[in-house]
Amino acid sequence: MSLQPIKKGLVAFILTVIAPGLGQIYNGQLLKGFCGFGVLLALLLLSTAIGLTHSFTGLIIHITLFLLAYVLLVGEAVFKAILQVRTNQRPRHTWRSYVAGISLFLIAVLTLPGNVPDRVPGVRTYKMSAESMLPTLDSDDRIVADMNYYRSHAPQRGEVIIFLEPTNNVLYIKRISAIGGDVILLRGRRFQVNGIVVSEPYAKYELGEGRAESGDFGPAAIPADRYFMLGDNRDHSYDSRYWGSIAKDRILGKVLYIYWAKDKSRIGRAIR
């Protein structure tokens, strides 16, 4: 039995895995290669347009459709490569084939980086590296964030966001606890905004209620167009109590949900 069909099929398989459509170009099918790549790209753009990956269920649907299209593209490339050997067809490769192959590879590298959620424009994944947001987010939780949300929405109290900390430009995940114009006061387990005690079911305190805490803050007025950030794990959070409020241009995105966690019961949990 000749190994040539297997070798050619394996080459087509590897090329298509490296860049969708590259296996078809290897088989001399330039148009089919670009059409196949275009289908995958269209799935990404469609997911963005309808906000499919903004929920965990939508993310699963997106991944399933994307992988199904990818598998079909790989299978077609392998089948065609083997068929060409068995029917003694030799695809002609001209300079157009090499230009098309290199172009497709570069496009794939630039448009399909990272893991699956990161392949959708406007959505990014992050990994928690600290416990400052317990119990909402645990260390090593992996979350999905909408990086376009604040282009059309004003940040609101209670939203969990990704932002750049103002002193060292470090990426942080915290909760917006007050906005410009608010007057705040934090005493023990009581957080007041404009003289009203805020209900914070997400906040975690370890020290006894009514005691003087190192994290106490205020009263303080938040400047206009600024945002005061607090970690949910109040006794173990380096936040606006230490480095002040932030401007909107430092806000990168809104945290949507947990897509992976050590505690499997947390997977898919929406962040509120």
C-alpha positions as CSV (number, residue, x, y, z in Angstrom):
1,M,0.0,0.0,0.0
2,S,1.4,3.4,-1.0
3,L,2.0,5.9,1.8
4,Q,1.8,8.8,-0.6
5,P,-2.0,9.5,-0.1
6,I,-1.4,9.5,3.7
7,K,1.5,11.8,3.5
8,K,-0.3,14.3,1.2
9,G,-3.4,14.1,3.5
10,L,-1.3,14.7,6.5
11,V,0.3,17.8,4.9
12,A,-3.1,19.2,4.0
13,F,-4.3,18.5,7.6
14,I,-1.3,20.3,9.2
15,L,-1.6,23.3,6.8
16,T,-5.3,23.7,7.5
17,V,-4.7,23.6,11.3
18,I,-2.0,26.2,11.0
19,A,-4.2,28.5,8.9
20,P,-7.8,27.8,7.8
21,G,-8.0,27.4,4.0
22,L,-4.2,26.8,3.6
23,G,-4.8,23.1,3.0
24,Q,-7.1,24.0,0.1
25,I,-4.5,26.3,-1.4
26,Y,-2.0,23.4,-1.1
27,N,-4.5,21.3,-3.1
28,G,-4.6,24.0,-5.8
29,Q,-8.0,25.3,-4.7
30,L,-7.3,29.0,-4.2
31,L,-10.9,30.2,-4.3
32,K,-12.2,27.5,-2.0
33,G,-9.3,28.2,0.5
34,F,-10.3,31.9,0.7
35,C,-14.0,31.1,0.9
36,G,-13.4,28.6,3.8
37,F,-11.4,31.2,5.7
38,G,-14.1,33.8,4.9
39,V,-16.7,31.5,6.5
40,L,-14.8,31.3,9.8
41,L,-14.1,35.1,9.7
42,A,-17.8,35.7,9.1
43,L,-18.7,33.5,12.2
44,L,-16.5,35.8,14.3
45,L,-18.0,39.0,12.9
46,L,-21.5,37.6,13.3
47,S,-20.8,36.7,17.0
48,T,-19.7,40.2,17.5
49,A,-22.6,41.8,15.8
50,I,-25.3,39.9,17.7
51,G,-23.3,39.8,21.0
52,L,-23.4,36.0,21.1
53,T,-20.3,35.6,23.3
54,H,-21.7,38.1,25.9
55,S,-23.2,35.2,27.7
56,F,-21.8,31.8,28.7
57,T,-24.4,29.9,26.7
58,G,-23.7,32.1,23.7
59,L,-20.0,31.3,24.1
60,I,-20.6,27.6,24.0
61,I,-22.8,28.0,20.8
62,H,-20.0,30.2,19.2
63,I,-17.3,27.6,20.0
64,T,-19.4,24.7,18.7
65,L,-20.2,26.5,15.4
66,F,-16.6,27.6,15.0
67,L,-15.1,24.2,15.7
68,L,-17.6,22.5,13.4
69,A,-16.8,24.8,10.5
70,Y,-13.1,24.3,11.2
71,V,-13.4,20.5,11.3
72,L,-15.3,20.5,8.0
73,L,-12.7,22.7,6.4
74,V,-9.9,20.3,7.6
75,G,-11.8,17.2,6.5
76,E,-12.4,18.6,3.0
77,A,-8.7,19.5,2.6
78,V,-7.5,16.1,3.7
79,F,-10.1,14.2,1.5
80,K,-9.2,16.3,-1.6
81,A,-5.5,15.8,-1.0
82,I,-5.9,12.0,-0.8
83,L,-8.3,11.9,-3.8
84,Q,-5.7,13.8,-5.9
85,V,-3.1,11.2,-5.3
86,R,-5.4,8.3,-6.0
87,T,-6.7,9.8,-9.3
88,N,-3.2,11.0,-10.2
89,Q,-4.1,14.7,-10.2
90,R,-1.2,17.1,-9.7
91,P,-2.2,20.6,-8.7
92,R,-0.3,23.3,-10.4
93,H,1.3,25.8,-8.1
94,T,2.2,29.2,-9.6
95,W,3.4,32.4,-7.9
96,R,-0.3,33.1,-7.2
97,S,-0.5,30.0,-5.0
98,Y,2.5,31.1,-2.9
99,V,1.2,34.7,-2.6
100,A,-2.2,33.4,-1.6
101,G,-0.8,30.9,0.9
102,I,1.5,33.5,2.6
103,S,-1.3,36.1,2.6
104,L,-3.8,33.6,4.2
105,F,-1.2,32.6,6.8
106,L,-0.5,36.3,7.8
107,I,-4.2,37.1,7.9
108,A,-4.8,34.1,10.2
109,V,-2.0,35.1,12.5
110,L,-3.3,38.7,12.8
111,T,-7.0,37.9,13.1
112,L,-7.1,34.6,15.0
113,P,-4.8,35.0,18.0
114,G,-5.0,33.6,21.5
115,N,-7.7,31.2,22.8
116,V,-11.2,30.8,21.5
117,P,-12.9,33.7,23.4
118,D,-10.1,36.0,22.3
119,R,-10.9,35.2,18.7
120,V,-14.1,37.4,18.8
121,P,-13.4,41.1,18.2
122,G,-14.3,43.2,21.2
123,V,-14.2,40.4,23.7
124,R,-11.2,39.4,25.8
125,T,-10.4,36.9,28.4
126,Y,-8.5,37.5,31.6
127,K,-7.2,35.4,34.6
128,M,-7.6,36.6,38.2
129,S,-4.3,36.6,39.9
130,A,-5.4,37.7,43.4
131,E,-8.2,37.3,45.9
132,S,-9.2,41.0,46.2
133,M,-12.6,40.3,44.5
134,L,-13.7,37.4,46.7
135,P,-16.4,36.1,46.8
136,T,-17.4,37.4,43.4
137,L,-14.1,36.3,41.7
138,D,-11.6,33.8,43.1
139,S,-7.9,33.6,42.3
140,D,-7.3,31.7,39.0
141,D,-10.9,32.4,37.8
142,R,-10.9,33.0,34.1
143,I,-13.3,35.7,33.0
144,V,-14.7,37.2,29.7
145,A,-14.9,41.0,29.4
146,D,-16.7,43.2,26.8
147,M,-14.0,45.6,25.6
148,N,-16.5,47.8,23.6
149,Y,-19.2,48.2,26.3
150,Y,-18.1,51.6,27.6
151,R,-17.9,53.1,24.1
152,S,-21.7,53.5,24.2
153,H,-22.4,53.2,28.0
154,A,-21.5,55.3,30.9
155,P,-19.9,53.4,33.8
156,Q,-22.4,52.8,36.6
157,R,-22.1,52.0,40.3
158,G,-21.9,48.3,41.0
159,E,-20.3,47.3,37.7
160,V,-17.1,45.1,37.8
161,I,-14.6,46.4,35.3
162,I,-11.1,45.9,33.9
163,F,-9.0,49.1,34.2
164,L,-5.5,50.5,34.4
165,E,-4.5,51.4,38.0
166,P,-3.3,55.1,37.9
167,T,0.1,54.9,39.7
168,N,1.8,51.9,38.0
169,N,-0.5,51.2,35.0
170,V,-1.2,47.7,36.3
171,L,-4.2,45.9,35.0
172,Y,-6.8,45.6,37.8
173,I,-10.3,44.1,38.2
174,K,-12.5,46.0,40.8
175,R,-16.0,47.2,41.3
176,I,-17.2,50.8,40.6
177,S,-18.5,51.8,44.1
178,A,-19.0,55.6,43.4
179,I,-19.1,58.0,40.5
180,G,-18.3,61.7,40.0
181,G,-20.2,63.9,42.3
182,D,-20.8,61.3,45.0
183,V,-19.8,61.8,48.6
184,I,-18.7,58.5,50.2
185,L,-18.0,57.2,53.7
186,L,-16.7,53.7,54.6
187,R,-16.8,52.8,58.3
188,G,-16.5,49.2,59.3
189,R,-19.0,47.2,57.3
190,R,-21.0,50.2,56.3
191,F,-20.5,51.9,53.0
192,Q,-22.4,55.2,52.5
193,V,-23.0,57.0,49.2
194,N,-24.5,60.5,49.6
195,G,-25.5,59.7,53.1
196,I,-27.3,56.4,52.3
197,V,-26.0,53.0,53.4
198,V,-25.5,50.9,50.2
199,S,-26.6,47.3,50.2
200,E,-23.6,45.3,49.2
201,P,-24.4,41.5,49.2
202,Y,-21.1,40.9,47.3
203,A,-18.9,42.6,49.9
204,K,-16.7,40.5,52.2
205,Y,-15.4,41.6,55.6
206,E,-13.3,39.6,58.0
207,L,-13.1,41.9,61.1
208,G,-15.9,42.4,63.5
209,E,-18.7,44.9,62.7
210,G,-18.4,48.3,64.5
211,R,-14.6,48.1,64.9
212,A,-12.2,50.7,63.6
213,E,-10.8,49.2,60.4
214,S,-7.6,50.0,58.5
215,G,-9.7,50.2,55.3
216,D,-12.0,52.9,56.6
217,F,-12.2,55.8,54.3
218,G,-13.8,59.3,54.0
219,P,-15.9,61.2,54.1
220,A,-14.7,62.2,50.6
221,A,-16.2,63.8,47.5
222,I,-15.5,62.1,44.2
223,P,-14.4,64.6,41.5
224,A,-16.5,65.0,38.3
225,D,-15.9,62.3,35.6
226,R,-14.0,60.1,38.1
227,Y,-14.8,56.6,39.4
228,F,-14.1,55.2,42.9
229,M,-13.0,51.5,42.8
230,L,-13.3,49.0,45.6
231,G,-12.5,45.3,45.8
232,D,-15.3,43.1,47.1
233,N,-12.8,41.5,49.6
234,R,-12.7,44.8,51.5
235,D,-10.1,43.9,54.1
236,H,-7.7,42.6,51.5
237,S,-8.0,44.9,48.5
238,Y,-5.6,47.5,47.2
239,D,-8.0,50.0,45.6
240,S,-9.1,53.6,45.4
241,R,-8.7,54.0,49.2
242,Y,-5.0,54.0,48.5
243,W,-4.4,55.4,45.0
244,G,-7.5,57.5,44.5
245,S,-10.3,57.6,41.9
246,I,-9.7,56.9,38.1
247,A,-10.7,58.7,34.9
248,K,-12.9,57.0,32.3
249,D,-10.1,56.7,29.8
250,R,-8.4,54.2,32.1
251,I,-11.4,51.9,31.9
252,L,-10.9,49.1,29.4
253,G,-14.0,46.8,29.7
254,K,-16.9,45.3,31.6
255,V,-16.5,41.9,33.2
256,L,-19.3,39.6,31.9
257,Y,-19.0,36.1,33.3
258,I,-16.6,33.3,34.5
259,Y,-15.8,30.9,31.7
260,W,-13.4,28.6,33.6
261,A,-12.7,28.1,37.3
262,K,-11.2,25.5,39.6
263,D,-14.5,25.2,41.3
264,K,-16.6,23.9,38.4
265,S,-19.8,25.2,40.0
266,R,-18.6,28.7,39.2
267,I,-18.2,28.1,35.5
268,G,-20.8,30.2,33.5
269,R,-21.6,32.5,36.5
270,A,-22.6,36.0,35.4
271,I,-20.8,38.8,37.2
272,R,-23.1,41.2,39.0
